Amino acid sequence: MSVNQQDLDPDSTTDMEDVTNAEEELIKECEEMWKDMEECQKKLSLVGTETLTDSNAQPSLLIMQAKCLTAELSQWQKESPEIIPLNEEVLVTLGKEEFQKLRHDLELVLSTIQSKNEKLKEDLERIFSELKTKMHDIKEYKEKLLVTLGEFLEDHFPLPDRNVKKKKKKKNIQESTVQLITLHEMLEILLNRLFDVPHDPYVKISDSFWPPYIELLLRNGIALRHPEDPTRIRLEAFHQ
């Protein structure tokens, strides 16, 4: 009986109507705010493309932008972040996921490094093969040049005993030429010294060096005397 009387209480009915009216007004106000936000968004999208001609347009847009930001801030404040329960099972699951991600990233890095290493290895082998071929060609060319040079020197710069026989020199002069070396051999000694001992390329002039050939090399700039010891000569470093 008391329940029926309470339901029929006019004050209670009035309260329910007030709550309903308040909800409707709140919903209506939210809809209006949403429309304002949409309108503001439309106008903001045109700010970068259209030039404002009305002097009051910019303040109006700023006000609308402030309203949009305020509404967005209010929305974010109402939301609460999802908190993950820190129990052992969740931590193990998260750890496994992080480990799998890290493993995947490391596998990608390893694969990339291996690919680069393979390419570098191929490039190194190719360059080594090219250099080996070039060195072989250079050695062959060097041997050919040395043979040609030797033949040229043998023909045009013979040992003095050959000329002595033709000119019928005395026998003691012929005996003195026995230990002489050819110009080709002199150049070979100087050349080997230049490359084997580059910090001290000078060679001591021995009795086997025929003086006219020494003067020939010095006069034509092929050989140089030691600045402090005239008994030592060196080959000019034409390769430097």
C-alpha positions in Angstrom: 0.0 0.0 0.0 2.8 2.3 0.9 4.6 1.5 -2.4 1.6 2.4 -4.5 1.3 5.6 -2.6 5.0 6.4 -3.2 4.7 5.7 -6.9 1.7 8.0 -7.1 3.5 10.7 -5.1 3.4 13.9 -7.2 6.8 15.1 -5.9 8.4 11.9 -7.1 6.9 12.2 -10.5 8.1 15.8 -10.7 11.6 14.7 -9.9 11.6 12.0 -12.6 10.4 14.6 -15.1 13.2 17.0 -14.1 15.8 14.3 -14.6 14.4 13.4 -18.0 14.4 17.0 -19.0 17.9 17.5 -17.8 19.1 14.5 -19.8 17.3 15.8 -22.9 18.9 19.2 -22.5 22.3 17.6 -22.0 22.0 15.5 -25.1 20.8 18.5 -27.1 23.7 20.5 -25.8 26.1 17.7 -26.7 24.6 17.5 -30.2 25.1 21.3 -30.6 28.7 21.0 -29.5 29.3 18.2 -31.9 27.8 20.2 -34.7 30.1 23.1 -33.7 33.1 20.8 -33.7 32.2 19.5 -37.2 31.8 23.0 -38.5 35.0 24.1 -36.9 36.8 21.1 -38.4 35.5 22.1 -41.9 36.6 25.6 -41.5 40.0 24.6 -40.2 40.5 22.4 -43.2 40.2 25.4 -45.4 42.6 27.6 -43.4 45.6 26.4 -45.3 44.1 26.7 -48.8 41.9 29.8 -48.7 42.9 33.4 -47.9 40.9 35.0 -45.2 39.4 38.3 -46.4 37.2 39.2 -43.4 39.2 40.7 -40.5 36.9 38.9 -38.0 37.3 35.5 -39.6 40.6 34.7 -38.0 39.5 35.4 -34.4 36.4 33.4 -35.0 38.4 30.4 -36.3 40.7 30.6 -33.3 37.8 30.6 -30.9 36.3 27.5 -32.6 39.7 25.8 -32.6 39.9 26.5 -28.9 36.5 24.9 -28.4 37.5 21.9 -30.3 40.7 21.5 -28.3 38.7 21.9 -25.1 36.2 19.3 -26.1 39.0 16.9 -27.1 40.7 17.5 -23.8 37.5 16.8 -21.9 37.0 13.5 -23.8 40.6 12.4 -23.1 40.1 13.2 -19.4 37.0 11.1 -19.2 38.9 8.0 -20.6 41.0 6.0 -18.2 44.0 4.0 -19.4 43.7 0.2 -19.5 45.9 -1.1 -16.7 47.4 -4.5 -17.4 47.4 -6.8 -14.3 51.0 -7.5 -13.3 50.7 -11.1 -12.5 53.3 -13.8 -13.4 51.3 -15.2 -16.4 50.9 -11.8 -18.0 54.5 -10.8 -17.5 55.7 -14.1 -19.0 53.4 -13.6 -22.0 54.7 -10.0 -22.5 58.3 -11.2 -22.1 57.8 -13.9 -24.7 56.2 -11.4 -27.1 59.1 -8.9 -26.6 61.6 -11.7 -27.0 60.1 -12.9 -30.2 60.1 -9.4 -31.6 63.7 -8.9 -30.6 64.6 -12.2 -32.1 62.9 -11.4 -35.3 64.7 -8.0 -35.5 68.0 -9.7 -34.8 67.4 -12.3 -37.5 66.7 -9.5 -40.0 69.9 -7.8 -39.0 71.9 -11.1 -39.2 70.4 -11.8 -42.6 71.3 -8.4 -43.9 74.9 -8.6 -42.6 75.3 -12.1 -44.1 74.1 -10.8 -47.4 76.5 -7.9 -47.3 79.4 -10.2 -46.3 78.6 -12.5 -49.2 78.6 -9.6 -51.6 81.9 -8.3 -50.1 83.4 -11.7 -50.4 82.4 -12.0 -54.0 83.7 -8.5 -54.7 87.0 -9.3 -53.0 87.4 -12.6 -54.9 86.7 -10.7 -58.2 89.1 -7.9 -57.4 91.8 -10.4 -56.3 91.3 -12.4 -59.5 91.6 -9.2 -61.6 94.7 -8.0 -59.8 96.2 -11.5 -60.2 95.6 -11.4 -63.9 97.0 -7.9 -64.2 100.1 -8.9 -62.2 100.6 -11.9 -64.5 100.3 -9.7 -67.5 102.7 -7.1 -66.0 105.3 -9.8 -65.3 105.0 -11.2 -68.8 105.4 -7.7 -70.2 108.3 -7.0 -67.9 110.1 -10.2 -69.0 109.5 -9.3 -72.6 110.9 -5.8 -72.0 114.0 -7.2 -70.2 114.6 -9.7 -73.0 114.2 -6.9 -75.6 116.4 -4.6 -73.6 119.1 -7.3 -73.2 119.1 -8.0 -76.9 119.4 -4.3 -77.7 122.2 -3.8 -75.2 124.1 -6.9 -76.4 123.9 -5.7 -80.0 124.7 -2.0 -79.4 126.8 -2.0 -76.2 129.0 -5.1 -76.3 131.9 -5.8 -74.0 135.1 -4.0 -74.9 137.0 -7.2 -75.7 134.9 -7.7 -78.9 136.1 -4.4 -80.2 139.6 -5.1 -79.0 139.8 -8.2 -81.2 138.6 -6.2 -84.1 141.2 -3.5 -83.5 143.9 -6.0 -82.6 144.7 -4.5 -79.2 147.5 -5.8 -77.0 147.0 -9.0 -75.1 147.1 -7.4 -71.6 144.2 -5.2 -72.4 142.2 -8.3 -73.5 143.0 -10.0 -70.2 141.8 -6.9 -68.3 138.3 -7.2 -69.8 137.7 -10.7 -68.7 136.1 -9.6 -65.4 134.0 -6.9 -67.0 130.2 -7.2 -67.0 127.9 -6.1 -69.7 125.9 -2.9 -69.6 122.8 -5.1 -69.3 124.2 -6.7 -66.2 125.2 -3.3 -64.7 121.6 -2.0 -65.2 120.2 -5.2 -63.7 122.4 -4.8 -60.6 121.4 -1.1 -60.2 117.7 -1.9 -60.8 117.6 -4.8 -58.2 119.3 -2.6 -55.7 116.8 0.2 -56.2 113.8 -2.0 -55.6 115.3 -4.3 -52.9 116.9 -1.6 -50.8 114.9 1.6 -51.6 116.3 3.5 -48.6 119.9 2.9 -49.8 119.9 2.3 -53.5 123.6 3.1 -54.1 126.0 0.5 -55.4 129.7 0.4 -55.0 131.5 0.8 -58.3 133.6 -2.3 -58.7 136.4 -3.2 -61.2 133.8 -5.2 -63.2 132.1 -1.9 -64.2 133.6 -0.6 -67.4 134.2 3.2 -66.9 132.9 4.3 -70.3 129.6 2.6 -69.5 129.5 4.3 -66.1 130.1 7.7 -67.7 127.4 6.9 -70.3 124.8 6.2 -67.6 125.8 9.3 -65.6 125.9 11.6 -68.7 122.5 10.6 -69.8 120.8 11.0 -66.4 120.2 7.2 -66.1 122.5 6.9 -63.0 123.5 9.4 -60.3 126.6 9.6 -58.1 126.4 9.7 -54.3 126.6 13.3 -53.2 129.3 12.4 -50.6 130.9 9.3 -52.1 131.8 9.4 -55.8 132.6 5.7 -55.8 128.9 4.8 -55.4 126.2 5.2 -58.0 122.5 4.6 -58.1 119.8 4.2 -60.8 117.5 7.2 -61.3 114.0 6.4 -59.8 112.0 7.0 -62.9 109.0 5.3 -61.4 108.5 7.9 -58.7 
